Amino acid sequence: MKRTMNTVLKRAGSTVKPKTLSFVAERPGNWHLARTETERRLSEFEFGLERLAQAYYRWKAACLAAVCDVPLTGDDVAVLNVVRMGDEPKRLSEIGQLLNRVDVPNLQYATRKLVRSGLIETEGSSSRKETRYRATTTGHSVTEAYAALRAATLPPMLDALDGWAAKSETTSIQLDLIAGLYAQAAQVAITRRHQP
């Protein structure tokens, strides 16, 4: 394995060597992300999360497309709905915090796209940090139509699921806790990146 990796690095013209991380295998697996029983369960959870996230973002884009001719992604729709939340203007940093996002350039791109489409507008200082975003009259109408379609579509489906109401609160709390664990794991990974 080491010889193969060195050959790949030489062919690529790189002198960078991958860092070796130690791990303990409980039982051999046939996939690099599922070598142990715990890793297998984590992988199943993560794939479920991936499928949920993709379906959720597709749903948001489709729901908005049904009420508005502006082509937006699920991420754009998330930004639009957060800007509209509480009908109070928000800074980019607030939008990022509410969506748990740190990809400022992508958030800036989304807000510029929403401003160009006439769904949100800026107010306040010319300073980027102080600029606040709020829904326009058109944005208000579009988000109201989005909310009405969402209300007519998803709640009846969820109400048909056995025990949804009782489980949803617990699930929301668990998802927040797991999000915190991933944030902590990201910090550990960044720390390890800077270790010799």
Buried (B, 14 or more C-beta within 10 A) or exposed (E): EEEEEEEEBEEEEEEEEEEEEEEEEEEEBEEEEBBBEEBBEEBEEEEEEEEEEEEEBEBBBEBBEEBBEBEBBBBBBBBBBBBBBEEEBBBBEBBBEBBEBEEEEEBEBBBEBBBEBEBBBBEEEEEEEEBBBBBBEBBBBBBEBBBEBBEEEEEEEEEEEEEEEEEEEEEEEEEEEEEEEEEEEEEEEEEEEEEE
